[in-house]
Amino acid sequence: MSKGSEFLPEVLGLIEKRLGEIDENIQAVRQDINSMNEYYWDNYTEMDQYGYEDYDNQQALKMQVNANQENWKMRRRLKRMLDAPFFGSVEFVYDGEDEPEDFYIGIGNFARERGALPLIYDWRAPVSSLFYDYDKGEASYEAPGGRMDGEILSKWQYKIRGGKMIYEFESDVKIDDDILKQELGANSDTKLKNIVRTIQKEQNAIIRNTKDKILAIQGVAGSGKTSVALHRIAYLLYHDREHLNSSNILILSPGGVFADYISHILPELGEENIQEMSFDLFAYYELRRNTATQGNVIYGNAGNQENAIYGNAVNQENAIYRNKNRDQGGNQGKNPSGNSKSSSAGTGWNSKMIAADCEDKYHQIEREIAGVDDGDQKRYEWKQSVEYVQAIEGFLIELEDRLVDFEDVEFKGIRKSASEIMEFFYEKYTGTPLLDRMGAVMDYFIDEVETLRGRSLNDEEQEIICRKFMNMYVTRDICQIYNWFLEDYGFPALPDMPPERRVLEYEDVYPILYLKYSLTAAGQRKNIRHLVIDEMQDYSYLQYVLLAKMFSCNMTILGDKAQTIAGKQQDVLTFLPKIFGKKVKRIVMNKSYRNTSEIAEYAKSVGGSKDIQYVARHGKAVERHTIKTLEKTCKEISGKLKLREEEYETAAILTMTEKEAEHIQEIMHKLGAEAHYINRDSAQFKKGLTVTTYYLAKGLEFDQVFVVGGDRNNKMYQGYQYICATRALHELYVYDA
């Protein structure tokens, strides 16, 4: 019997005891809160007139509520530890000492009492790197007081479930291959697995990296890059609690289902969940947001929103993109957080939104799969490129003379000539964006008037002055200005319609957003201190330029160039340093842990990286068939599903297009098979059979995958085949048209 087997019942007893104490504490604090509430309502009318007693009572109540929140958070963590208190241990002797120490590693710290040395160390603690980075022999770790050297005498790995020891053994390698294979061979679940028990040395180096401002991770399918990114976030939250919390982190992810798939990881690791949204949803809100941002007049309350991203829309799973249209009824004129504060100077001159709606990238993917004219495709690619950015910068220089007709402004005997206004516009405020610049000149004039008249102007007076200045703009409609640009370059203009009726095609969404940020203050999200960008290969040059404008924080950027959705493979690492500078640290993860050897070899043959390495875990050979009719194919698939036998948890039928997925889902339903259909509006990943497109399955994994159809002559076909193949954990079936 190992020390771990002896230690397990002891630590379980201590955890149970601590849980009992916390439950008593929760109940006691709850009673205190009830008593305080009763006292307040019985006596608030007699509290002192200055409100000191009222304030003290409110503060005391707030402290008790916060205390119970902390109690509940600790209770949840201890409940998880009760299931599996630790998963590894290291016997380590420090240089110059004779007696070794045993360090047990788990998902969180646990000590006999507050302030005592831990009996179990958090996997993110400095000493825990001994478990991940070293074999038996000489080793060291970086403690707060400096480097600690010594020798690992033994290292053990454990699997504990429900407080019972499943297995334990002494390991001579970093994370034993047999353990790793056993973990990888487990069935898929509806949630991404945390990897604290099997973190590899190269993964651990990424997770614990605190030196580099921007990490760009190029990882093959199944390399664990998303898991590593989330574990890195958990580590950073642990490492820098004084300056970083969950509200300071934002994940830009593919969509709602993927967000649900990864949502449990941070809570499992003892952290709060963080904000998540798609970049397309972010762009949608930005294009609806009021465009004016400066001046002592509140221009529609569109200033920097630093404390929340659009009223927590980031975590509203059912608001993913298409459902956003519910905003349109009655919310126009409000900012996305729901505030309805309007300009004290009125809103006649202020554009409320650029567009009522806009397409997402899935519209563009379906359009490209169906086949687009070469001219249309080239125009789309140009609008996302460095050439577009350069063209806009040149256009903006000429726009200064085109956008404004200067006039004299007079208010109650105080006059500012057109030439004076022009001088302010072109010289004093030359660093201010064009559509904000006249507001700055107006502020100067209002200050001047107030100084000369010896009083502040009321709202009505400010409104009059505001209109005089803003009417000098030929237009403030960014879409109209964008049309000028398109016409200058010989491209067709957008349809002429009011903003509340505009629906932008995807090719124009980010070009217009870039123009907006060039003409108005972009408003940096300073509250976001770490940004995670997943599926980096699907972002264009233009989108990265926009991200650089909006976020100056640290970033973790990850993806796989072989999984580029577009027909042409894109390696963003070739241009990221040009946008973010030398602060980009490139990391390559070439080892895949997801697929069996048979599936990995097949994936490599249809378009994967030739340098890919994988864990030698063997399974069923890949089956290839020819589709006779969809009905017969679906019937055959129904017979191959192993869900009914409870052998597997998940399976997927993956298609190239949305229309094909919808048709197959209908057929499976007629065959009596329960199939969960994932479309772009879906927000939940479920057990059983899933039917969806290849581009919505990215980031997910399934025990069985059935790839149905696809046009071999389509430029997207190679990426389609590769992405589908790499979703399969154990079995892959390919049905060619």
Order of alpha helices (4+ residues) and beta strands (2+ residues): alpha-alpha-beta-beta-beta-beta-alpha-beta-beta-beta-alpha-alpha-beta-alpha-beta-alpha-alpha-beta-alpha-alpha-beta-alpha-alpha-alpha-beta-beta-alpha-alpha-alpha-alpha-beta-alpha-beta-alpha-beta-alpha-beta-beta-alpha-beta-beta-alpha-beta-alpha-beta-beta-beta-alpha-beta
